Amino acid sequence: MRILVTGGAGFIGSHLSEACLAAGHEVYVIDDLSTGSTKNILHLQDDPALSQRFFFHRDTILNREMMMELVGTCDAVYHLAAAVGVQYILDNPLHSIRINIQGTEMVLELCAKFKKRVLIASSSEVYGKHLHAPLTETDNIIYGPSSKFRWSYAASKLMDEFTALAYHRVSGLEVVIARLFNTVGPRQTGAYGMVIPRLTAQALSGQPLTVYGDGAQTRTFTHVADVVEALMGLMASPNTNGELYNVGGIEEISMADLAKRIIRITDSKSKIQYISYEDAFPQGFEDMQRRVPDISKINAAIGFEPKNDLDTILRQVAWYMRTHHSS
């Protein structure tokens, strides 16, 4: 098959592209490199055995002519291109909204036009300010005020979901939606507010590990290899059409305990430094206190269960940073 991966030079997209190539597919990538990097796909471009089946286009998904050519060429589309990371969203609010809403609309319109199956990568952010766990796909949505730009990302991804489901119902578009919960692994950067690479880099360099607020907020984390397996399984199954699924881990941990575990695993002498949200972020930030997925639906659909526990994830991230001098 010919596979299009939007955002394919990003952290998750590059791993997905790699897995699709390993499965024997041709892979076409479009990425504007706003948060992705050619370093993530250089090994695919330089490998003689893979480069004949790997095609990279540096461009925006808002380029309709380019997207029409790519969607028309390919058999299926993984739509991962989006503004990502809390810090990036706060620094680039208007661009983030345009890419997430207009870009996804472009992808959906063209997939409907050419009758191509598409997977939309959504986010656990869409759940908003829930305090209960686990979060199920049918839970209500609770957001903060529009003055808090943190929620613009959540609202834009929710709009992507509404639009995708509308295309499915109105035009019969084959679409599946994956709500991703804190994907982590090699190649991820801490530059856009991703917590594990940021804390790990601090631990490896002997700096204080900066934890925001009181550190009581909790998350689960999923290894990127498990996420890629889930995405490919959702795309391949005929029973997932028109549905949305949580894709996430099962081990809930507070940010304070996460920092302590990273210090232990990296054998670091660093201390933990607590910083208020007001000092850490510009005006317009508000955090989610708890984010834990119910993955029973995706387990029933394709048998998905994460294989990598949190210690494995942290060790791999630390190894990658040591060997690649990542930040």
N, C-alpha and C positions, 0 to 999 in steps of 0.2 A: 504493500500500500504506500501511497504518498501521504505523508503526515505534515500538516502545518502546525508549528508551535509559535504562537505569538508570545513575545517576551522570552524567547528561547535562549537568549544569552544571559538571562538572570539566574539566580541561585537554583530555584526549582526547575525552571525551564531548561537549563543546561543538563541537569540530571535526567529529566524526562526525554530530551533529545537523544542523549546517550543510550537510554534504555530502548527507545524506538529503533535506533540504529542496530543495537544488539539483537533486536527481534527481527531484523532483516528488512525494515522499511526504508524508504527514502524519506529524508527529513528536510523540510524547508523551514527556516527560521526568519522571523522579522523582529527586530528589536532596535529601539532608538538609542540604547545604551545610557539612558538617563539614570537608571539604577543597575542595569546589567553591565557586563564587561566582556570584551573579546577574550580575556584571559580564561573565562569559564568554558569557552568552546574551542580554544586554540588546539587542544589535543585532538579534537574531532576534525579540524581543518587540516592538521599536519599529518594525520594518519593516512597513508596511501590506501589502506583497505577500507577506510570510511569516507574519505573526502569525495569519492565519486558518487556517494549517496547523500551528501550533506551540503546544503545550499543556504548561505547566510546573506540576508539583505538588511543593511543598516538603514532603517527608515521608520517613520511613525505609522501606527495603525490608522491614523487619520488620513493617510494618503489613499484615497479611494481607488485610484487607478492601479496602484501597486497591490492593494488588497484584493481587488477584483481578479487580477492575474493570478495571485497566489491561491486564493480560495477556489478559483476555477480549475487550477492545476491539480489541487490535492483532493484526496478522498475523504479526509476527516480533519477536524480542526480542534486543537487544544488551545483555548484562549486564556493565557496566563498574563498577558501584557496588562499592567496596571501600575499606578502610583502606589508604592508600598513603603511601610515604615512610618512610625508615629512622627519622627522628626521631619521626614521628607514631606509628609502631609501638612504639618504645621508651617513649614517653610515655603511650600508651594501649593497653597489651597486651591487657587483657580485652575492651575494646570492639572492638578490631581482630579478635580471634578470633571474637567473636559475629557481627559484620557479615560477615566473610568466609565463615564456615561456615554459620551459620543463615540468613543472607540468601541465599546461593547455593542452599541447600536449598529455600528458599521459592520462588525463581524457577524452579528445575527442577521442583518438584512441580506448580506451576501451569501451566507450559508443557506438561508431560506430560498434565495434566488437560484442558487446552483444545486439545491437539495443535498447539502453535505451535513453529515452528523457533526455536532459540536459539543464539546465539554466546556462549561464556564467555570472558572476557578473563582469562587466567592470566598468569604472570610467569616470567621467566628465573630468578627466585629459587629456583624449585623444584629446579633442578639442584644447588644446594648448593655444596660446597667443591671442585669439580673444578678442576684446574690445567691440563688439556689443552684444546686448541681445534682445530677448532670443536666445539661441543656439538650433538649430534644428538638427535632426539626419543626415541630408544630407549636413550639413556645411562642408566646406573644413577644413583641419587640418593645423595648423601653429605652428611649434616647433622652439625652440632655437637651438644653436649649440650643438654638441655632447659633448663638454667640460663642459657643464652645466648638471651635473648628475640629476638634477631635472627632466629632460625630458626623462631619461631612463625608469622611471616608466610609463610615458605616452606612450612611444613607445612600451614598452612590452605589455601593455594592448591593444593597437591598434593591435599588432601582434596577440594577443589572438583572437580578433574579426575576423581578416582576416582568421586565421586558422579555427575557428568555422564555418564561412560561407563557406570556401572551403570544409570542411567535409560535410556540408549540400548539397552543389551542386554536389560533386563528389560521395558521398556514400549514400546520402539521410538521413543523420543523422538528427533526430528531435532536433533542438537546437533553443533557444531564448536567446538574449543578452540584459542585463539590464545595462545601464550606470547610475551609482549612483552618486548623487550630495550631498555631505556633510551630511551624515546620523548621527543623534545625538540622545542621550537618555540615560537612566540608563544603567550602566555597562561599558560605554565608559570611557577609561582612557586618560588622557592628556600626558601620557608618551612618545607618538610617534609624538607629534606635533599637536594633535587635538585641535582646537582653543577654542571651548566652554568649555570643561572640564578643560582646562588649565587656562583660564581666570576666570572661576567660582571658582576653587580651590584657586586662588590668592585672589579673592574677599572675600571668606569665612575666609581666614586666615589673612586678613588685609594687605596683601602685595600689592605692586603696580601692576596694570594690564599691562603687557607688550604687546604693540602693535607694530608690525613691520612696518618699513617704515613710511609713513605719515598717515597710517590708512585709506586711501581713497579707497583701494581695497575692492571689494564687493563680497558677497556670498549669496546664499540661503541655508536654512537648512531644513532637513526633519526628522520628528520623526521616530525612528526605527520601531514603530508599523505600521506606514503608509508604510514604505518600505517593511516590511514583507508581508503586505497585497498585495502590488503590485507584489512582486516576486511570491507569491502563485497564484495570478490571472493570471500572464503571463504563468506560468507552466501549469495551468489547461486548458487554452484556446487553442483549436486546430487551431485557426486563427493566432496565433503568431509565428508559426513555420517558422524558417529562417529569422526572423525579429529582429531588435534592437530597443530599446526604452529608452528614457530618463526617469529616476525616480527621482523626486526632488520636492522641495518646490517652492513657488511662491513669497515669500516676500524677496526682495533684500535689503541688509543692508550693510553699510560699517563697517570695523573692528573697527573704532573709535566709531561709534554709537553703535555697538554691545557691546563694553566694557562699555559704559555709561549705556546701558540698563541692563547689568548684575549687575553693581553697584547698580542701582535702585532696581532691583528685589530682590537682596540679602540684601538690606539695609546696604551696606558696606560703610565704611569710606575710602576705598582705593582710590588712585589717579591713573591716567593713565600715564604710562611711555612709551615714544616712543623710539624704538631702531632700529638702522639701520640694514639692512639685512646683511651687512658685519660683524657687531658685533654679530648678532644673529645666523648666520649659517656659516658652513665651506665653502670653495671655491667650486663653482659648483652649487650654488643655484640661481634660478630665479623664481619670483612669477608670478602668473596669476592675472591680475588686475580686471577681471570681470568674473563671472561664474554663469549664470542664465539660467535655462532650459526652453525650450518649451515642455510642457507636453501634447500637444493636441493629439499626436499620441497614447500615452498609454490611454488617456481618451477615445478616439474613439474605441480603441481595447477592453478594459475591464472596462471602466467607472471609472478609477482611478482618485481621487482627494485627496490631503492631507487633513486630518481632524484636525490635531494639528497645531495651529499657533505658532509663535516664542516665545511668552510669555509663552505659555503652556510648550514648550520644555525647556525653561530656568528654569522655576519653578521646573519641574520634575528633571532636572539635579542637581539643587541646593539641592532639598530634598534628592535625592539619596546620594549625597556627605556628607550631614549632618548626615544622618542615617547610612551610611556605612564607614564613615571616609575615603572616596576615595580620590585619588590624581590625 
